[in-house]
Amino acid sequence: MARKPKTPPRELPTIPQELVDQFVKGPMTAEAVQDAAMAFKKALIERALGAEIGHHLGYATGTERPPETTNQRNGRSAKTVPRTMAHWCCRSRETATPASSQS
């Protein structure tokens, strides 16, 4: 049976040295490396979720809802994101609800 060809490795984005310097102040334990990675991943996911809801709603955070839009931002709420080994919480920037459900 023929083997499935390997997919080439993806090219990872480069991380600016200044950003790495903010996370690494000197020698780090394995736990410190894991904590820094989780903090960075949390911030990255929150930013991506904020951009996703902005795209879905059709307007950016902090701007007025266009009159033709039926959905709107309604504040923040805590979310739990499952991981393979543990759960960690992140605060979503906002959640979308239909404007008609607001009182």
C-alpha positions as a LaTeX table, in Angstrom:
\begin{tabular}{lrrr}
\hline
Residue & $x$ (\AA) & $y$ (\AA) & $z$ (\AA) \\
\hline
Met1 & 0.00 & 0.00 & 0.00 \\
Ala2 & 1.38 & 3.40 & $-0.98$ \\
Arg3 & 2.15 & 5.87 & 1.76 \\
Lys4 & 0.37 & 9.16 & 1.87 \\
Pro5 & 2.76 & 11.98 & 0.91 \\
Lys6 & 3.83 & 14.22 & 3.77 \\
Thr7 & 2.48 & 17.73 & 3.75 \\
Pro8 & 5.20 & 20.38 & 3.81 \\
Pro9 & 5.55 & 22.22 & 7.14 \\
Arg10 & 3.69 & 25.50 & 7.38 \\
Glu11 & 5.70 & 28.67 & 7.53 \\
Leu12 & 5.25 & 30.21 & 10.97 \\
Pro13 & 4.92 & 33.97 & 11.39 \\
Thr14 & 7.94 & 35.76 & 12.80 \\
Ile15 & 7.62 & 37.24 & 16.27 \\
Pro16 & 9.37 & 40.59 & 16.84 \\
Gln17 & 12.30 & 40.43 & 19.26 \\
Glu18 & 10.78 & 43.28 & 21.32 \\
Leu19 & 7.71 & 41.13 & 22.01 \\
Val20 & 9.85 & 38.17 & 23.07 \\
Asp21 & 11.84 & 40.51 & 25.35 \\
Gln22 & 8.60 & 41.51 & 27.11 \\
Phe23 & 7.88 & 37.87 & 27.96 \\
Val24 & 11.43 & 36.70 & 28.71 \\
Lys25 & 13.23 & 38.67 & 31.41 \\
Gly26 & 15.88 & 36.01 & 32.10 \\
Pro27 & 16.13 & 32.27 & 32.69 \\
Met28 & 12.69 & 30.60 & 32.76 \\
Thr29 & 11.40 & 27.39 & 34.27 \\
Ala30 & 9.24 & 25.04 & 32.22 \\
Glu31 & 6.19 & 26.32 & 34.13 \\
Ala32 & 7.11 & 29.94 & 33.37 \\
Val33 & 7.46 & 29.12 & 29.66 \\
Gln34 & 4.07 & 27.38 & 29.70 \\
Asp35 & 2.45 & 30.31 & 31.56 \\
Ala36 & 3.87 & 32.83 & 29.08 \\
Ala37 & 2.69 & 30.71 & 26.14 \\
Met38 & $-0.80$ & 30.42 & 27.63 \\
Ala39 & $-0.98$ & 34.18 & 28.31 \\
Phe40 & 0.06 & 34.94 & 24.73 \\
Lys41 & $-2.39$ & 32.39 & 23.32 \\
Lys42 & $-5.19$ & 33.85 & 25.48 \\
Ala43 & $-4.51$ & 37.39 & 24.20 \\
Leu44 & $-4.30$ & 36.13 & 20.61 \\
Ile45 & $-7.61$ & 34.24 & 20.87 \\
Glu46 & $-9.37$ & 37.22 & 22.47 \\
Arg47 & $-8.14$ & 39.50 & 19.68 \\
Ala48 & $-9.25$ & 37.01 & 17.02 \\
Leu49 & $-12.70$ & 36.62 & 18.61 \\
Gly50 & $-13.10$ & 40.40 & 18.77 \\
Ala51 & $-12.18$ & 40.71 & 15.09 \\
Glu52 & $-14.52$ & 37.86 & 14.19 \\
Ile53 & $-17.52$ & 39.45 & 15.90 \\
Gly54 & $-16.65$ & 42.81 & 14.35 \\
His55 & $-16.64$ & 41.17 & 10.93 \\
His56 & $-19.90$ & 39.33 & 11.69 \\
Leu57 & $-21.68$ & 42.45 & 12.91 \\
Gly58 & $-20.26$ & 44.70 & 10.21 \\
Tyr59 & $-18.92$ & 47.45 & 12.47 \\
Ala60 & $-15.90$ & 47.96 & 14.70 \\
Thr61 & $-15.82$ & 48.09 & 18.50 \\
Gly62 & $-16.44$ & 51.59 & 19.81 \\
Thr63 & $-18.35$ & 52.79 & 16.75 \\
Glu64 & $-22.07$ & 53.34 & 16.44 \\
Arg65 & $-24.18$ & 50.49 & 15.12 \\
Pro66 & $-25.28$ & 51.28 & 11.56 \\
Pro67 & $-29.08$ & 51.67 & 11.36 \\
Glu68 & $-29.37$ & 48.90 & 8.75 \\
Thr69 & $-27.68$ & 46.37 & 11.10 \\
Thr70 & $-30.05$ & 44.21 & 13.13 \\
Asn71 & $-27.40$ & 42.76 & 15.48 \\
Gln72 & $-25.43$ & 44.69 & 18.07 \\
Arg73 & $-22.81$ & 44.30 & 20.76 \\
Asn74 & $-24.19$ & 43.77 & 24.24 \\
Gly75 & $-21.20$ & 43.84 & 26.60 \\
Arg76 & $-18.80$ & 41.22 & 27.86 \\
Ser77 & $-19.17$ & 37.76 & 29.30 \\
Ala78 & $-16.77$ & 35.10 & 30.58 \\
Lys79 & $-16.05$ & 32.11 & 28.34 \\
Thr80 & $-14.28$ & 28.83 & 29.10 \\
Val81 & $-12.18$ & 27.48 & 26.26 \\
Pro82 & $-11.46$ & 23.72 & 26.49 \\
Arg83 & $-7.84$ & 22.62 & 26.09 \\
Thr84 & $-6.42$ & 19.13 & 25.93 \\
Met85 & $-5.03$ & 19.18 & 29.46 \\
Ala86 & $-6.98$ & 21.88 & 31.28 \\
His87 & $-9.54$ & 24.66 & 30.95 \\
Trp88 & $-8.73$ & 28.32 & 31.07 \\
Cys89 & $-10.97$ & 31.31 & 30.97 \\
Cys90 & $-10.96$ & 34.28 & 28.69 \\
Arg91 & $-13.22$ & 37.28 & 28.59 \\
Ser92 & $-14.86$ & 37.82 & 25.28 \\
Arg93 & $-14.88$ & 41.46 & 24.22 \\
Glu94 & $-18.56$ & 41.31 & 23.42 \\
Thr95 & $-21.29$ & 38.97 & 22.34 \\
Ala96 & $-23.82$ & 39.57 & 19.61 \\
Thr97 & $-27.58$ & 39.65 & 20.11 \\
Pro98 & $-30.34$ & 40.78 & 17.83 \\
Ala99 & $-31.09$ & 44.45 & 18.39 \\
Ser100 & $-34.80$ & 43.64 & 18.70 \\
Ser101 & $-34.14$ & 41.62 & 21.90 \\
Gln102 & $-32.70$ & 44.69 & 23.69 \\
Ser103 & $-35.13$ & 46.50 & 25.96 \\
\hline
\end{tabular}
